[in-house]
Each structure stands twice: as C-alpha cells, then as structure tokens.
Amino acid sequence: MKQLILFTTLAGVLWSGTSTSAQSDNLQNGPLSRVGVSYRSGFNGSASFKNVGGLNLPADPDPVPGGGVDRFYDDGYVRVDSSGNAGGETWFWGYQSASQLPGDGTIVMRRTAAAGGLSRRDIDDDPQHGFELTYNLEWPVQALRGFLGIEAAFNFMDLQIADRQPLTGNTIGIADAFPLNSIVPPLAPYAGTREGPGPSIGATPVPSVMITPGGATVTGARRIDASLYGLRLGPNWRLPLSRRVSVSLGGGLALAVADSRFSFRETVTLAGGGFGSSAGSDGRAAWLAGGYLSGSVALALDRAWAVVAGVQYQNLGAYSHRAGARSATVDLGESVFLTGGINFTF
C-alpha cells in the first residue's frame, strides 16, 4: 500500500508539472507496439495444511490383531519368542511398574499417541512480491474512440507461506491387558528375553482405548516455498481520457508453472509426559491454467514513455503436496495483484 501512495503522489506531480502531448493524439496512426516492466504485488494466495501433529509415541501402535506380532509400549513390551509363541503364550515380555498389575489376573501395557488430524486453513503471508514484463500490439478504432489490441505478459512471483501457530490436539491412550495365566510375575522391573526360558503370559491382548481432548501440543512450522512462472494472453482495450491520461481494460488466458516445496518440522508434547519430533518435505512442479481480468491507468511522460499503475484478478485454481500423512494445498483461485511500472511505445 505504501508503494501505491508513493506512485499516486508521483503521478500528481508529473500531471501538474508537464505539458507534453500524450499518446491520445495517435488515433489517426497505428498499429502501435508497447513494452513495459512493472513491479507486481500479490494478495489472496493462501495455503492449507492437513493431518498436522500426528505422532505415535514411542513406537507405532500395531493394528494387527492376535498374538503373533511384536508389540511395544511406553511401559513394556510383549514380543514373539523363539518358539513362535507356541500355545498362544510368550516368555519374551517385560514391564516396568507394579501398578501394571491390577489384581484381576492380567498385566496391562500402555502407550499414548498424538491423534493428529489437525488442520490449518487459509494461511497467507501477503503481500507476495514479483515482477511482470508486458507487450501490447494495438490498432486505433474510431468507433471505440480508443485502441484495440492484444496483450502478452510474462511474470514471476516468489511465493512464501509459513505457519508457526502452536496447535492443541487429542491423545489416544491404548491399554492392552494380557492374561497372566496363573503365573506369579517377577518383581518389576522385569525384562524377558527371546530365547528364554521364563514365565509365560498370554500373547493376545484385550485392548481398550481412551481419547483425551487437548492432551497433545504441537509446535513447529509448516511451509510452502514456490517460484511461480506465469504467462498472460488476451485482448486489451485502451481509452484515452485526455492528452495525458488513458485507461485500459483486458482479460484472457492465464498459465503458470509452480515449482514449489512443502516442508514441515513438528514437535508433539503430551500432557502426561512424552514427546517426539517429526519432519519431512516434498517438492513438485505443477502446471496451472485459468483466466484473468485487468485494469490500468497510464500517465504519459512524452510521446513514448508513460508510467502505469494497475490491478489484476487472476484465477489459477489450486494444487497439492503430500509428505507422508501430511498434505498442503496452495490456493491461487482468487489472486489479486497490484502493479506499478513504466512502458515505452514505438
């Protein structure tokens, strides 16, 4: 916005301080060619991040039912012994505390995981900065009292969107009860071995699950870094308002290549103790297609040079990244650009 105020002030000074003829007296001539270069400031581009904060602590919960798998817990383990858990029992187990023996003929193993599934939507770091090069070829049209032509443009924007907002999510507590099969368990802490022998417990648990709202805090950052290379092509109409001032309207096809990288680095802390970190990234290039509408005002400095300020609306849709279970979506469906620069007519 500061750039717009500065440009408006400059335009006023130039308007009051010069009497050079404008390009509007060229209606009898044509065709005209015009090249320009502009600073381009982007707004309304946004990113959304999904499945944030999922982390299994300290190991992945094993969804496979039955007793023929290794299971790891915050306070112990129940694994497959050298017999292959013959008879549905294993001596390859261990636990840490007497509190894991509720006195009902079972031993309980627990683990806690951050549920994940958190989302952050419509994050932006406006404005985004770039530039644009334009070429116009136009012919005078007396019936329209102006110039009708075609505009082609190349633009570049360095898109950077980062989200560092701490999040709060749920935790999932898993408590698996294994039958002691009438054994007297060794005093805690106890760690059985694969080869054994040792006291055997049942290898198939009876599970229970408890969800604790707000039990996990997620800190860190999620980030999109993209280089956007764009093209615009469409008809353009320029109307002289006076000998020095003209306005232009245009619209047409917009294309872009987005060369971008999604990265994240998170730390999950559980209210009951325990934490873990996770990081990842994904890079990709995406082709985007859509349309644009544009409007601009030009102030002639002489018969060749003019300063120009404009606004563009552009719809290029959205594209997505995935890095593991996490995903990021960049939305360029309602982008607005402010431009300011100079052009040369020949």
C-alpha positions as CSV (number, residue, x, y, z in Angstrom):
1,M,0.0,0.0,0.0
2,K,2.9,2.4,0.6
3,Q,4.0,1.8,-3.0
4,L,0.6,2.8,-4.2
5,I,0.6,6.0,-2.2
6,L,4.0,6.9,-3.5
7,F,3.0,6.2,-7.1
8,T,-0.2,8.4,-6.7
9,T,1.9,11.3,-5.4
10,L,4.4,11.0,-8.2
11,A,1.6,10.9,-10.8
12,G,0.1,14.1,-9.4
13,V,3.4,15.9,-9.6
14,L,4.0,14.8,-13.2
15,W,0.5,15.7,-14.2
16,S,0.8,19.3,-12.9
17,G,4.4,19.9,-14.0
18,T,4.5,18.9,-17.7
19,S,2.6,19.9,-20.8
20,T,3.9,17.2,-23.2
21,S,1.4,15.8,-25.7
22,A,0.0,12.3,-24.7
23,Q,-0.5,9.2,-26.8
24,S,-4.2,10.0,-27.3
25,D,-3.4,12.0,-30.4
26,N,-2.3,8.8,-32.1
27,L,-5.8,7.7,-33.0
28,Q,-5.0,8.6,-36.6
29,N,-1.9,6.3,-36.5
30,G,-1.2,2.7,-35.9
31,P,-0.6,0.0,-35.2
32,L,1.3,0.7,-32.1
33,S,3.6,-1.5,-30.1
34,R,4.3,-1.1,-26.4
35,V,6.6,-2.8,-24.0
36,G,6.6,-2.4,-20.2
37,V,8.1,-3.6,-17.0
38,S,6.3,-3.5,-13.6
39,Y,6.6,-4.4,-10.0
40,R,3.8,-6.9,-9.2
41,S,2.5,-7.4,-5.6
42,G,0.2,-10.4,-5.0
43,F,-2.6,-10.9,-2.5
44,N,-5.1,-13.6,-1.6
45,G,-2.9,-16.6,-2.4
46,S,-3.2,-19.0,0.5
47,A,-2.1,-22.4,1.8
48,S,-3.9,-25.0,3.9
49,F,-2.2,-27.8,5.9
50,K,-3.9,-31.0,6.8
51,N,-3.2,-34.0,9.1
52,V,-0.9,-31.9,11.3
53,G,0.5,-33.2,14.5
54,G,0.1,-37.0,14.2
55,L,2.9,-38.8,16.1
56,N,2.9,-42.2,17.6
57,L,4.9,-42.4,20.9
58,P,7.2,-44.1,21.4
59,A,6.6,-46.6,18.6
60,D,3.9,-47.2,16.0
61,P,0.8,-48.8,17.5
62,D,0.4,-52.2,15.9
63,P,-3.1,-52.5,14.4
64,V,-2.7,-56.3,13.7
65,P,-4.9,-58.4,16.0
66,G,-3.8,-61.6,17.6
67,G,-0.7,-62.7,19.4
68,G,1.9,-63.3,16.7
69,V,3.3,-59.8,16.4
70,D,5.8,-57.7,18.4
71,R,4.1,-55.0,20.5
72,F,5.9,-52.1,22.1
73,Y,4.6,-49.9,24.9
74,D,5.5,-46.9,27.0
75,D,5.9,-49.2,30.0
76,G,6.9,-52.6,28.5
77,Y,6.7,-55.0,25.6
78,V,5.2,-58.3,24.5
79,R,7.0,-59.9,21.6
80,V,7.3,-63.1,19.7
81,D,9.7,-65.6,21.5
82,S,11.9,-68.3,20.0
83,S,9.1,-70.8,20.0
84,G,6.9,-68.6,17.8
85,N,4.5,-68.0,20.7
86,A,3.6,-71.7,20.9
87,G,0.3,-72.3,22.6
88,G,-0.6,-68.6,22.3
89,E,1.9,-67.7,25.1
90,T,5.2,-65.9,25.1
91,W,8.1,-65.6,27.6
92,F,9.5,-62.6,25.6
93,W,7.8,-59.8,27.6
94,G,8.7,-57.1,30.1
95,Y,7.2,-54.4,32.3
96,Q,8.3,-51.5,34.5
97,S,5.9,-51.0,37.4
98,A,3.8,-52.9,39.9
99,S,0.9,-50.5,39.0
100,Q,0.5,-52.5,35.8
101,L,-0.8,-55.4,37.8
102,P,-4.5,-54.6,38.6
103,G,-5.0,-57.8,40.6
104,D,-7.5,-59.4,38.2
105,G,-5.2,-61.9,36.6
106,T,-3.9,-59.6,33.9
107,I,-0.9,-57.4,33.3
108,V,-1.7,-54.1,31.5
109,M,0.6,-52.4,28.9
110,R,0.0,-48.8,27.9
111,R,1.1,-46.5,25.2
112,T,-0.1,-43.0,24.2
113,A,-0.1,-41.4,20.8
114,A,-1.0,-38.0,19.4
115,A,-4.1,-38.5,17.3
116,G,-3.1,-36.0,14.6
117,G,-5.7,-35.0,12.0
118,L,-5.3,-31.2,12.8
119,S,-5.7,-28.6,10.1
120,R,-4.7,-25.1,9.4
121,R,-6.6,-23.4,6.7
122,D,-6.2,-20.3,4.5
123,I,-2.8,-19.2,5.7
124,D,-1.2,-16.3,3.8
125,D,1.8,-14.1,4.1
126,D,0.6,-11.2,2.0
127,P,1.9,-9.4,0.0
128,Q,4.0,-11.7,-2.2
129,H,6.5,-10.0,-4.5
130,G,7.3,-10.3,-8.1
131,F,7.6,-8.5,-11.5
132,E,6.0,-8.6,-14.9
133,L,7.1,-7.9,-18.5
134,T,4.3,-6.9,-21.0
135,Y,4.0,-6.5,-24.7
136,N,1.0,-4.8,-26.4
137,L,0.1,-4.6,-30.1
138,E,-2.8,-2.3,-30.7
139,W,-4.7,-0.6,-33.5
140,P,-6.8,2.7,-33.4
141,V,-10.5,2.0,-33.6
142,Q,-12.5,5.2,-34.2
143,A,-15.8,3.6,-33.3
144,L,-14.5,2.7,-29.8
145,R,-12.7,6.1,-29.5
146,G,-9.6,4.2,-28.5
147,F,-7.2,1.4,-29.2
148,L,-8.0,-2.3,-29.5
149,G,-5.2,-4.8,-29.4
150,I,-3.7,-7.9,-27.8
151,E,-1.5,-8.1,-24.7
152,A,1.1,-10.8,-23.8
153,A,2.9,-10.9,-20.5
154,F,5.4,-12.9,-18.6
155,N,5.5,-12.7,-14.8
156,F,7.4,-14.1,-11.9
157,M,6.5,-14.3,-8.2
158,D,8.4,-15.7,-5.2
159,L,5.6,-17.3,-3.1
160,Q,6.5,-18.0,0.6
161,I,3.8,-19.0,3.1
162,A,4.7,-20.3,6.6
163,D,2.6,-21.3,9.5
164,R,4.1,-21.4,13.0
165,Q,0.9,-21.4,15.1
166,P,1.0,-23.9,18.0
167,L,-1.8,-26.4,17.9
168,T,-3.6,-28.5,20.5
169,G,-4.9,-31.9,19.7
170,N,-6.2,-35.1,21.2
171,T,-4.2,-38.0,22.5
172,I,-5.2,-41.7,22.2
173,G,-4.4,-43.9,25.2
174,I,-4.2,-47.6,24.4
175,A,-4.3,-50.1,27.3
176,D,-3.7,-53.8,26.4
177,A,-4.5,-56.4,29.1
178,F,-2.6,-59.7,28.7
179,P,-3.6,-62.7,30.7
180,L,-1.1,-63.9,33.3
181,N,-2.3,-67.5,33.0
182,S,-2.0,-68.0,36.8
183,I,1.8,-67.2,36.9
184,V,3.2,-65.0,39.6
185,P,5.0,-62.3,37.7
186,P,8.6,-61.4,38.6
187,L,9.0,-58.2,40.5
188,A,9.2,-55.0,38.4
189,P,11.1,-54.0,36.5
190,Y,11.3,-57.2,34.5
191,A,12.7,-57.9,31.0
192,G,12.3,-61.3,29.5
193,T,14.4,-62.5,26.5
194,R,13.6,-64.0,23.2
195,E,15.4,-67.3,23.9
196,G,14.1,-67.6,27.4
197,P,13.1,-69.6,29.2
198,G,10.9,-67.6,31.6
199,P,7.4,-67.2,32.9
200,S,4.9,-67.1,30.0
201,I,1.9,-64.8,29.6
202,G,-0.9,-64.9,27.0
203,A,0.3,-63.1,23.8
204,T,-3.1,-61.9,22.7
205,P,-4.3,-58.7,24.4
206,V,-7.8,-57.4,25.3
207,P,-7.5,-53.8,24.2
208,S,-9.2,-50.6,25.4
209,V,-8.8,-47.1,24.1
210,M,-9.2,-43.7,25.8
211,I,-9.2,-40.4,24.0
212,T,-8.1,-37.3,26.0
213,P,-9.2,-34.0,24.4
214,G,-6.4,-31.4,24.4
215,G,-3.8,-33.8,25.6
216,A,-1.2,-33.0,22.9
217,T,0.5,-29.8,22.0
218,V,2.1,-29.4,18.5
219,T,4.8,-26.8,17.9
220,G,7.0,-26.2,14.9
221,A,6.4,-24.9,11.4
222,R,4.8,-25.8,8.1
223,R,6.0,-24.0,5.0
224,I,5.5,-23.6,1.3
225,D,8.2,-22.1,-0.9
226,A,7.4,-21.7,-4.6
227,S,8.6,-20.0,-7.7
228,L,5.7,-19.1,-9.9
229,Y,6.4,-18.5,-13.6
230,G,3.3,-17.1,-15.4
231,L,2.0,-16.1,-18.8
232,R,-1.0,-14.0,-19.7
233,L,-2.5,-13.6,-23.2
234,G,-5.7,-11.8,-24.1
235,P,-7.4,-8.8,-25.8
236,N,-6.9,-5.3,-24.4
237,W,-8.8,-2.0,-24.9
238,R,-7.2,1.4,-24.2
239,L,-9.3,4.5,-23.9
240,P,-7.6,8.0,-23.8
241,L,-9.3,10.2,-21.3
242,S,-7.2,13.3,-22.1
243,R,-3.9,14.2,-23.8
244,R,-2.0,12.6,-21.0
245,V,-4.2,10.0,-19.3
246,S,-5.6,6.8,-20.6
247,V,-7.2,3.7,-19.1
248,S,-7.0,0.1,-20.2
249,L,-9.1,-3.0,-19.7
250,G,-8.2,-6.5,-20.6
251,G,-8.7,-10.2,-19.9
252,G,-8.0,-13.7,-21.2
253,L,-5.9,-16.8,-20.6
254,A,-3.5,-17.2,-17.7
255,L,-1.0,-20.0,-17.4
256,A,1.7,-20.8,-14.8
257,V,4.2,-23.3,-13.7
258,A,4.6,-23.6,-9.9
259,D,8.0,-25.1,-8.8
260,S,7.4,-25.5,-5.1
261,R,8.4,-27.3,-1.9
262,F,6.3,-28.2,1.1
263,S,8.2,-28.8,4.3
264,F,7.3,-29.3,7.9
265,R,9.1,-29.8,11.2
266,E,7.0,-30.5,14.3
267,T,7.4,-31.5,18.0
268,V,4.5,-33.1,19.8
269,T,4.4,-32.9,23.6
270,L,1.9,-35.0,25.6
271,A,0.3,-33.6,28.8
272,G,1.1,-36.8,30.7
273,G,4.8,-36.8,29.6
274,G,6.5,-37.9,26.5
275,F,7.3,-36.1,23.3
276,G,8.5,-36.8,19.8
277,S,9.5,-34.9,16.7
278,S,8.8,-35.4,13.0
279,A,10.0,-33.7,9.8
280,G,9.6,-34.1,6.1
281,S,9.3,-32.4,2.8
282,D,8.0,-32.8,-0.8
283,G,8.9,-30.9,-3.9
284,R,6.9,-30.8,-7.1
285,A,6.2,-28.8,-10.2
286,A,2.6,-28.2,-11.3
287,W,1.0,-26.7,-14.4
288,L,-1.8,-24.3,-13.7
289,A,-4.4,-22.8,-16.1
290,G,-7.1,-20.2,-15.7
291,G,-8.0,-16.7,-16.6
292,Y,-7.5,-13.1,-15.7
293,L,-9.1,-9.6,-15.8
294,S,-7.0,-6.5,-15.7
295,G,-7.4,-2.7,-15.5
296,S,-4.7,0.0,-15.5
297,V,-4.2,3.8,-15.7
298,A,-1.3,5.3,-17.7
299,L,0.1,8.8,-17.4
300,A,2.1,9.9,-20.4
301,L,5.5,11.5,-19.8
302,D,6.0,12.2,-23.6
303,R,5.0,10.5,-26.8
304,A,6.9,7.3,-26.0
305,W,7.2,6.9,-22.2
306,A,4.4,6.5,-19.6
307,V,4.1,5.4,-16.0
308,V,1.4,2.9,-15.3
309,A,-0.5,1.5,-12.3
310,G,-2.9,-1.3,-12.4
311,V,-4.8,-4.1,-10.8
312,Q,-5.3,-7.7,-11.9
313,Y,-7.7,-10.5,-10.8
314,Q,-6.4,-14.0,-11.6
315,N,-7.8,-17.5,-11.1
316,L,-5.3,-20.3,-11.4
317,G,-7.1,-22.9,-9.2
318,A,-5.2,-24.9,-6.6
319,Y,-2.6,-27.7,-6.4
320,S,-1.5,-30.0,-3.6
321,H,1.6,-31.7,-2.0
322,R,1.8,-34.8,0.2
323,A,4.7,-35.6,2.6
324,G,3.8,-38.8,4.4
325,A,0.4,-38.4,6.0
326,R,0.6,-34.6,5.9
327,S,-0.6,-32.6,3.0
328,A,-0.5,-28.9,1.9
329,T,-2.8,-27.2,-0.7
330,V,-1.9,-23.9,-2.3
331,D,-5.0,-21.9,-3.4
332,L,-4.4,-19.4,-6.2
333,G,-8.1,-19.2,-7.2
334,E,-8.8,-15.6,-6.2
335,S,-5.5,-13.9,-6.5
336,V,-5.3,-10.1,-6.8
337,F,-2.2,-8.2,-8.0
338,L,-1.3,-4.6,-7.8
339,T,1.2,-3.4,-10.4
340,G,3.2,-0.3,-10.9
341,G,5.8,0.4,-13.6
342,I,6.8,2.1,-16.9
343,N,6.2,1.4,-20.5
344,F,7.6,2.5,-23.9
345,T,5.5,2.9,-27.1
346,F,7.0,2.7,-30.5
